[in-house]
Amino acid sequence: MYGLNFAPEPTGTGKYTGEMAVWLAARGHQVRVVTAPPYYPAWQVDPGYSPWQYRQENWLGVRVWRCPLWVKKQPSGLERLLHLLSFALSSLPVMVLHIFWRAEVVVVIEPAFFCVPMALVTAALGGSRSWLHIQDFEMDAAFELGIIPKKLKGLVVGIERGLTKAFDRVSTISPGMLAKLTEKGIPTAKQVLFPNWVNTAQIYPLNHPSPLRGELGIPNETVVILYAGSMGKKQGLEVLLTVADRLRDWTGVLFILCGDGVARPHLEALCQQLDLPNLIWLPLQPQERLNDLLNLADIHALIQKEASADLVMPSKLTGMLASGRAIVATAHPETTIGQVFAEANCGRLVPPDQPEALQMALEQMIRDPEQRQIWGDHARTYACTHLGQEQILTRWAQSLQELAKS
């Protein structure tokens, strides 16, 4: 497995890649991982790791090679590309070594797409099958967010299509993202739906108020609107601050933003400028407090910009559903998030980038606790039925073994 992000990163791609590797190793498969030191979502390398050194370690039965990585706390668009390129280059010699290990399958995780060429080389020279798993359509998002100039789009899209078609299998995490693969010319015979999952035994509704309410001094009757996750440009969390400002005079309503990312300093500065009395900030919570955090919410807020629709599928959604709480999401009905909401009946869907619509939806949800409970029950049922870790990873392991035998 080859990718930029890996455990112990607590959110996003690294969380899922780590769980994938550990799950396979626990069932007797030989798993090696080539990755970077953990740095996400804080955008700084974790204590105990060096951004400049190679390192080998054993992570819960998985052999892990850590390669140097250049990280900047708040990178510009060009600096993000240099960040990705630094890992792609530093990992080259380690991937060359793994040609001689002759793995049965080489799995590369996108992001980062810069790793894709070396994954294909390693597989070809090592006699291995190749598998590309797409968590984010990184190139599309880079164009939409202005990180790569649109005048280069034709060239970049052509290279991306050619490299992607070279893989034996290409998986991604939602039906909407599979449709985008088809648009890019990837044969359906190579496509695999491999959604993110949640451990429903670890994330579940509490039958009492979250302990965090007492620790933070939040009365049980206060309605908490929680955003918990990465804070980057693609979220567009400014809209949530705008709504908090408009609801500042509502008693018994509290907004909580928990997480980290490149956009957090900007958001904190905006919050200070607005002087919001009804909003508090929390740092990333340790894994053992994640269920308490998610149960702190009366309403989960899943915020995304319109430009990110179906280019990424927010990994935080699985935990929201499993916690059994109502959700308000900024997405259109035809997107994958919209389809999940239609199937799960778990809350309110509003158009992205429209604070008036978000405000109206939240006001209605705040006033109707009975409906929130119904939505929360539906969310939990959907998570248990469709997003269980064991069933999803078992199907994936079977697909890996079939590919290896072929």
Order of alpha helices (4+ residues) and beta strands (2+ residues): alpha-beta-beta-beta-alpha-alpha-beta-alpha-beta-alpha-alpha-beta-alpha-beta-alpha-beta-alpha-beta-alpha-beta-alpha-beta-alpha-beta-alpha-beta-alpha-alpha-alpha
